[in-house]
């Protein structure tokens, strides 16, 4: 599990010190439904698809 969650959104209440997220949980979505084929289809810069 990640120890540090980074965030570029400067005006978020959970943004601590300019780049670190202090939220107790993280919610990541896919722009294409419940699955995604690439990082571009998500709002997650660290997305990697599960290898079949």
HTML snippet that shows the backbone in 3Dmol.js (N, CA, C, O; Angstrom):
<script src="https://3Dmol.org/build/3Dmol-min.js"></script>
<div id="view" style="width:600px;height:400px;position:relative"></div>
<script>
const pdb = `
ATOM      1  N   UNK A   1       0.846  -1.179   0.000  1.00  0.00           N
ATOM      2  CA  UNK A   1       0.000   0.000   0.000  1.00  0.00           C
ATOM      3  C   UNK A   1       0.892   1.243   0.000  1.00  0.00           C
ATOM      4  O   UNK A   1       1.956   1.264   0.619  1.00  0.00           O
ATOM      5  N   UNK A   2       0.444   2.251  -0.692  1.00  0.00           N
ATOM      6  CA  UNK A   2       1.217   3.494  -0.782  1.00  0.00           C
ATOM      7  C   UNK A   2       1.264   4.211   0.565  1.00  0.00           C
ATOM      8  O   UNK A   2       0.259   4.287   1.272  1.00  0.00           O
ATOM      9  N   UNK A   3       2.415   4.726   0.908  1.00  0.00           N
ATOM     10  CA  UNK A   3       2.549   5.500   2.132  1.00  0.00           C
ATOM     11  C   UNK A   3       2.225   6.962   1.894  1.00  0.00           C
ATOM     12  O   UNK A   3       1.712   7.641   2.783  1.00  0.00           O
ATOM     13  N   UNK A   4       2.523   7.448   0.699  1.00  0.00           N
ATOM     14  CA  UNK A   4       2.260   8.834   0.350  1.00  0.00           C
ATOM     15  C   UNK A   4       1.347   8.891  -0.870  1.00  0.00           C
ATOM     16  O   UNK A   4       1.611   8.228  -1.872  1.00  0.00           O
ATOM     17  N   UNK A   5       0.294   9.665  -0.795  1.00  0.00           N
ATOM     18  CA  UNK A   5      -0.587   9.894  -1.927  1.00  0.00           C
ATOM     19  C   UNK A   5      -0.383  11.340  -2.351  1.00  0.00           C
ATOM     20  O   UNK A   5      -0.593  12.260  -1.560  1.00  0.00           O
ATOM     21  N   UNK A   6       0.022  11.539  -3.584  1.00  0.00           N
ATOM     22  CA  UNK A   6       0.315  12.875  -4.077  1.00  0.00           C
ATOM     23  C   UNK A   6      -0.908  13.480  -4.744  1.00  0.00           C
ATOM     24  O   UNK A   6      -1.743  12.759  -5.289  1.00  0.00           O
ATOM     25  N   UNK A   7      -1.016  14.805  -4.703  1.00  0.00           N
ATOM     26  CA  UNK A   7      -2.159  15.514  -5.261  1.00  0.00           C
ATOM     27  C   UNK A   7      -1.696  16.845  -5.846  1.00  0.00           C
ATOM     28  O   UNK A   7      -0.958  17.591  -5.202  1.00  0.00           O
ATOM     29  N   UNK A   8      -2.137  17.139  -7.077  1.00  0.00           N
ATOM     30  CA  UNK A   8      -1.801  18.405  -7.724  1.00  0.00           C
ATOM     31  C   UNK A   8      -2.846  19.489  -7.488  1.00  0.00           C
ATOM     32  O   UNK A   8      -2.607  20.649  -7.820  1.00  0.00           O
ATOM     33  N   UNK A   9      -4.000  19.138  -6.922  1.00  0.00           N
ATOM     34  CA  UNK A   9      -5.109  20.080  -6.778  1.00  0.00           C
ATOM     35  C   UNK A   9      -4.858  20.966  -5.554  1.00  0.00           C
ATOM     36  O   UNK A   9      -5.048  20.541  -4.415  1.00  0.00           O
ATOM     37  N   UNK A  10      -4.434  22.183  -5.807  1.00  0.00           N
ATOM     38  CA  UNK A  10      -4.015  23.087  -4.730  1.00  0.00           C
ATOM     39  C   UNK A  10      -5.169  23.545  -3.835  1.00  0.00           C
ATOM     40  O   UNK A  10      -4.948  23.865  -2.667  1.00  0.00           O
ATOM     41  N   UNK A  11      -6.409  23.582  -4.368  1.00  0.00           N
ATOM     42  CA  UNK A  11      -7.526  24.100  -3.565  1.00  0.00           C
ATOM     43  C   UNK A  11      -8.385  23.000  -2.945  1.00  0.00           C
ATOM     44  O   UNK A  11      -9.543  23.245  -2.604  1.00  0.00           O
ATOM     45  N   UNK A  12      -7.836  21.786  -2.791  1.00  0.00           N
ATOM     46  CA  UNK A  12      -8.563  20.698  -2.119  1.00  0.00           C
ATOM     47  C   UNK A  12      -8.305  20.768  -0.617  1.00  0.00           C
ATOM     48  O   UNK A  12      -7.177  21.004  -0.187  1.00  0.00           O
ATOM     49  N   UNK A  13      -9.346  20.563   0.172  1.00  0.00           N
ATOM     50  CA  UNK A  13      -9.236  20.623   1.629  1.00  0.00           C
ATOM     51  C   UNK A  13      -8.272  19.555   2.172  1.00  0.00           C
ATOM     52  O   UNK A  13      -7.709  19.724   3.253  1.00  0.00           O
ATOM     53  N   UNK A  14      -8.081  18.454   1.422  1.00  0.00           N
ATOM     54  CA  UNK A  14      -7.202  17.369   1.870  1.00  0.00           C
ATOM     55  C   UNK A  14      -5.750  17.564   1.456  1.00  0.00           C
ATOM     56  O   UNK A  14      -4.884  16.793   1.871  1.00  0.00           O
ATOM     57  N   UNK A  15      -5.465  18.587   0.641  1.00  0.00           N
ATOM     58  CA  UNK A  15      -4.105  18.819   0.170  1.00  0.00           C
ATOM     59  C   UNK A  15      -3.273  19.396   1.312  1.00  0.00           C
ATOM     60  O   UNK A  15      -3.569  20.468   1.840  1.00  0.00           O
ATOM     61  N   UNK A  16      -2.225  18.660   1.679  1.00  0.00           N
ATOM     62  CA  UNK A  16      -1.346  19.080   2.774  1.00  0.00           C
ATOM     63  C   UNK A  16       0.011  19.478   2.209  1.00  0.00           C
ATOM     64  O   UNK A  16       0.691  18.652   1.600  1.00  0.00           O
ATOM     65  N   UNK A  17       0.404  20.699   2.396  1.00  0.00           N
ATOM     66  CA  UNK A  17       1.724  21.144   1.989  1.00  0.00           C
ATOM     67  C   UNK A  17       1.916  21.275   0.493  1.00  0.00           C
ATOM     68  O   UNK A  17       3.054  21.316   0.025  1.00  0.00           O
ATOM     69  N   UNK A  18       0.842  21.340  -0.265  1.00  0.00           N
ATOM     70  CA  UNK A  18       0.965  21.586  -1.687  1.00  0.00           C
ATOM     71  C   UNK A  18       0.949  20.377  -2.591  1.00  0.00           C
ATOM     72  O   UNK A  18       0.579  20.510  -3.758  1.00  0.00           O
ATOM     73  N   UNK A  19       1.338  19.185  -2.109  1.00  0.00           N
ATOM     74  CA  UNK A  19       1.333  18.015  -2.978  1.00  0.00           C
ATOM     75  C   UNK A  19       0.957  16.713  -2.296  1.00  0.00           C
ATOM     76  O   UNK A  19       0.886  15.692  -2.980  1.00  0.00           O
ATOM     77  N   UNK A  20       0.715  16.680  -1.014  1.00  0.00           N
ATOM     78  CA  UNK A  20       0.405  15.436  -0.317  1.00  0.00           C
ATOM     79  C   UNK A  20      -1.062  15.410   0.102  1.00  0.00           C
ATOM     80  O   UNK A  20      -1.569  16.375   0.673  1.00  0.00           O
ATOM     81  N   UNK A  21      -1.745  14.287  -0.190  1.00  0.00           N
ATOM     82  CA  UNK A  21      -3.153  14.136   0.174  1.00  0.00           C
ATOM     83  C   UNK A  21      -3.263  13.587   1.592  1.00  0.00           C
ATOM     84  O   UNK A  21      -2.605  12.605   1.936  1.00  0.00           O
ATOM     85  N   UNK A  22      -4.088  14.218   2.402  1.00  0.00           N
ATOM     86  CA  UNK A  22      -4.284  13.784   3.776  1.00  0.00           C
ATOM     87  C   UNK A  22      -5.626  13.115   4.017  1.00  0.00           C
ATOM     88  O   UNK A  22      -6.003  12.898   5.168  1.00  0.00           O
ATOM     89  N   UNK A  23      -6.364  12.779   2.948  1.00  0.00           N
ATOM     90  CA  UNK A  23      -7.665  12.125   3.094  1.00  0.00           C
ATOM     91  C   UNK A  23      -7.504  10.730   3.703  1.00  0.00           C
ATOM     92  O   UNK A  23      -6.478  10.079   3.505  1.00  0.00           O
ATOM     93  N   UNK A  24      -8.509  10.276   4.435  1.00  0.00           N
ATOM     94  CA  UNK A  24      -8.455   8.952   5.060  1.00  0.00           C
ATOM     95  C   UNK A  24      -8.705   7.822   4.066  1.00  0.00           C
ATOM     96  O   UNK A  24      -8.364   6.672   4.343  1.00  0.00           O
ATOM     97  N   UNK A  25      -9.294   8.132   2.918  1.00  0.00           N
ATOM     98  CA  UNK A  25      -9.481   7.142   1.859  1.00  0.00           C
ATOM     99  C   UNK A  25      -9.412   7.852   0.514  1.00  0.00           C
ATOM    100  O   UNK A  25      -9.580   9.069   0.438  1.00  0.00           O
ATOM    101  N   UNK A  26      -9.164   7.092  -0.541  1.00  0.00           N
ATOM    102  CA  UNK A  26      -9.026   7.630  -1.886  1.00  0.00           C
ATOM    103  C   UNK A  26     -10.053   6.937  -2.782  1.00  0.00           C
ATOM    104  O   UNK A  26     -10.241   5.725  -2.679  1.00  0.00           O
ATOM    105  N   UNK A  27     -10.718   7.694  -3.660  1.00  0.00           N
ATOM    106  CA  UNK A  27     -11.712   7.162  -4.587  1.00  0.00           C
ATOM    107  C   UNK A  27     -11.259   7.486  -6.002  1.00  0.00           C
ATOM    108  O   UNK A  27     -11.181   8.656  -6.376  1.00  0.00           O
ATOM    109  N   UNK A  28     -10.958   6.455  -6.793  1.00  0.00           N
ATOM    110  CA  UNK A  28     -10.462   6.627  -8.157  1.00  0.00           C
ATOM    111  C   UNK A  28     -11.510   6.095  -9.116  1.00  0.00           C
ATOM    112  O   UNK A  28     -12.091   5.036  -8.881  1.00  0.00           O
ATOM    113  N   UNK A  29     -11.757   6.829 -10.202  1.00  0.00           N
ATOM    114  CA  UNK A  29     -12.790   6.403 -11.144  1.00  0.00           C
ATOM    115  C   UNK A  29     -12.216   6.116 -12.527  1.00  0.00           C
ATOM    116  O   UNK A  29     -11.165   6.626 -12.913  1.00  0.00           O
ATOM    117  N   UNK A  30     -12.953   5.276 -13.256  1.00  0.00           N
ATOM    118  CA  UNK A  30     -12.677   5.016 -14.662  1.00  0.00           C
ATOM    119  C   UNK A  30     -13.644   5.846 -15.475  1.00  0.00           C
ATOM    120  O   UNK A  30     -14.834   5.902 -15.163  1.00  0.00           O
ATOM    121  N   UNK A  31     -13.147   6.487 -16.508  1.00  0.00           N
ATOM    122  CA  UNK A  31     -13.992   7.308 -17.378  1.00  0.00           C
ATOM    123  C   UNK A  31     -14.849   6.442 -18.302  1.00  0.00           C
ATOM    124  O   UNK A  31     -15.754   6.952 -18.962  1.00  0.00           O
ATOM    125  N   UNK A  32     -14.570   5.128 -18.356  1.00  0.00           N
ATOM    126  CA  UNK A  32     -15.243   4.239 -19.302  1.00  0.00           C
ATOM    127  C   UNK A  32     -16.080   3.151 -18.626  1.00  0.00           C
ATOM    128  O   UNK A  32     -16.389   2.145 -19.265  1.00  0.00           O
ATOM    129  N   UNK A  33     -16.447   3.313 -17.386  1.00  0.00           N
ATOM    130  CA  UNK A  33     -17.233   2.294 -16.684  1.00  0.00           C
ATOM    131  C   UNK A  33     -16.410   1.601 -15.616  1.00  0.00           C
ATOM    132  O   UNK A  33     -15.542   2.220 -15.002  1.00  0.00           O
ATOM    133  N   UNK A  34     -16.674   0.323 -15.388  1.00  0.00           N
ATOM    134  CA  UNK A  34     -16.011  -0.413 -14.301  1.00  0.00           C
ATOM    135  C   UNK A  34     -14.623  -0.926 -14.653  1.00  0.00           C
ATOM    136  O   UNK A  34     -13.892  -1.359 -13.762  1.00  0.00           O
ATOM    137  N   UNK A  35     -14.236  -0.890 -15.934  1.00  0.00           N
ATOM    138  CA  UNK A  35     -12.896  -1.330 -16.334  1.00  0.00           C
ATOM    139  C   UNK A  35     -12.244  -0.265 -17.204  1.00  0.00           C
ATOM    140  O   UNK A  35     -12.918   0.593 -17.775  1.00  0.00           O
ATOM    141  N   UNK A  36     -10.928  -0.335 -17.292  1.00  0.00           N
ATOM    142  CA  UNK A  36     -10.172   0.602 -18.124  1.00  0.00           C
ATOM    143  C   UNK A  36      -9.065  -0.166 -18.825  1.00  0.00           C
ATOM    144  O   UNK A  36      -8.547  -1.150 -18.297  1.00  0.00           O
ATOM    145  N   UNK A  37      -8.712   0.285 -20.004  1.00  0.00           N
ATOM    146  CA  UNK A  37      -7.643  -0.351 -20.773  1.00  0.00           C
ATOM    147  C   UNK A  37      -6.315   0.375 -20.618  1.00  0.00           C
ATOM    148  O   UNK A  37      -5.256  -0.212 -20.842  1.00  0.00           O
ATOM    149  N   UNK A  38      -6.363   1.644 -20.237  1.00  0.00           N
ATOM    150  CA  UNK A  38      -5.141   2.438 -20.122  1.00  0.00           C
ATOM    151  C   UNK A  38      -5.302   3.502 -19.049  1.00  0.00           C
ATOM    152  O   UNK A  38      -6.411   3.770 -18.587  1.00  0.00           O
ATOM    153  N   UNK A  39      -4.192   4.103 -18.659  1.00  0.00           N
ATOM    154  CA  UNK A  39      -4.201   5.162 -17.649  1.00  0.00           C
ATOM    155  C   UNK A  39      -5.019   6.355 -18.124  1.00  0.00           C
ATOM    156  O   UNK A  39      -5.624   7.050 -17.308  1.00  0.00           O
ATOM    157  N   UNK A  40      -5.048   6.603 -19.425  1.00  0.00           N
ATOM    158  CA  UNK A  40      -5.784   7.731 -19.969  1.00  0.00           C
ATOM    159  C   UNK A  40      -7.292   7.600 -19.754  1.00  0.00           C
ATOM    160  O   UNK A  40      -8.009   8.600 -19.811  1.00  0.00           O
ATOM    161  N   UNK A  41      -7.778   6.398 -19.511  1.00  0.00           N
ATOM    162  CA  UNK A  41      -9.199   6.169 -19.284  1.00  0.00           C
ATOM    163  C   UNK A  41      -9.581   6.287 -17.809  1.00  0.00           C
ATOM    164  O   UNK A  41     -10.731   6.042 -17.446  1.00  0.00           O
ATOM    165  N   UNK A  42      -8.631   6.657 -16.964  1.00  0.00           N
ATOM    166  CA  UNK A  42      -8.890   6.780 -15.531  1.00  0.00           C
ATOM    167  C   UNK A  42      -8.512   8.170 -15.042  1.00  0.00           C
ATOM    168  O   UNK A  42      -7.926   8.964 -15.778  1.00  0.00           O
ATOM    169  N   UNK A  43      -8.852   8.448 -13.808  1.00  0.00           N
ATOM    170  CA  UNK A  43      -8.381   9.643 -13.129  1.00  0.00           C
ATOM    171  C   UNK A  43      -7.290   9.246 -12.132  1.00  0.00           C
ATOM    172  O   UNK A  43      -7.221   9.775 -11.023  1.00  0.00           O
ATOM    173  N   UNK A  44      -6.441   8.308 -12.549  1.00  0.00           N
ATOM    174  CA  UNK A  44      -5.367   7.790 -11.703  1.00  0.00           C
ATOM    175  C   UNK A  44      -4.074   7.755 -12.506  1.00  0.00           C
ATOM    176  O   UNK A  44      -3.976   6.997 -13.471  1.00  0.00           O
ATOM    177  N   UNK A  45      -3.094   8.542 -12.139  1.00  0.00           N
ATOM    178  CA  UNK A  45      -1.817   8.590 -12.864  1.00  0.00           C
ATOM    179  C   UNK A  45      -1.002   7.322 -12.685  1.00  0.00           C
ATOM    180  O   UNK A  45      -0.094   7.071 -13.477  1.00  0.00           O
ATOM    181  N   UNK A  46      -1.292   6.510 -11.667  1.00  0.00           N
ATOM    182  CA  UNK A  46      -0.524   5.296 -11.407  1.00  0.00           C
ATOM    183  C   UNK A  46      -1.233   4.027 -11.866  1.00  0.00           C
ATOM    184  O   UNK A  46      -0.785   2.926 -11.545  1.00  0.00           O
ATOM    185  N   UNK A  47      -2.331   4.159 -12.609  1.00  0.00           N
ATOM    186  CA  UNK A  47      -3.074   2.996 -13.094  1.00  0.00           C
ATOM    187  C   UNK A  47      -2.210   2.091 -13.949  1.00  0.00           C
ATOM    188  O   UNK A  47      -1.485   2.555 -14.828  1.00  0.00           O
ATOM    189  N   UNK A  48      -2.293   0.778 -13.680  1.00  0.00           N
ATOM    190  CA  UNK A  48      -1.672  -0.244 -14.520  1.00  0.00           C
ATOM    191  C   UNK A  48      -2.690  -1.362 -14.657  1.00  0.00           C
ATOM    192  O   UNK A  48      -3.193  -1.848 -13.644  1.00  0.00           O
ATOM    193  N   UNK A  49      -3.014  -1.793 -15.884  1.00  0.00           N
ATOM    194  CA  UNK A  49      -4.006  -2.852 -16.046  1.00  0.00           C
ATOM    195  C   UNK A  49      -3.494  -4.189 -15.508  1.00  0.00           C
ATOM    196  O   UNK A  49      -2.290  -4.447 -15.500  1.00  0.00           O
ATOM    197  N   UNK A  50      -4.418  -5.029 -15.062  1.00  0.00           N
ATOM    198  CA  UNK A  50      -4.086  -6.381 -14.615  1.00  0.00           C
ATOM    199  C   UNK A  50      -3.719  -7.201 -15.844  1.00  0.00           C
ATOM    200  O   UNK A  50      -4.456  -7.209 -16.830  1.00  0.00           O
ATOM    201  N   UNK A  51      -2.584  -7.888 -15.789  1.00  0.00           N
ATOM    202  CA  UNK A  51      -2.179  -8.709 -16.912  1.00  0.00           C
ATOM    203  C   UNK A  51      -2.993  -9.986 -16.933  1.00  0.00           C
ATOM    204  O   UNK A  51      -3.192 -10.624 -15.899  1.00  0.00           O
ATOM    205  N   UNK A  52      -3.463 -10.356 -18.112  1.00  0.00           N
ATOM    206  CA  UNK A  52      -4.286 -11.571 -18.250  1.00  0.00           C
ATOM    207  C   UNK A  52      -3.439 -12.820 -18.241  1.00  0.00           C
ATOM    208  O   UNK A  52      -3.968 -13.926 -18.348  1.00  0.00           O
TER     209      UNK A  52
END
`;
const viewer = $3Dmol.createViewer("view");
viewer.addModel(pdb, "pdb");
viewer.setStyle({}, {cartoon: {color: "spectrum"}});
viewer.zoomTo();
viewer.render();
</script>
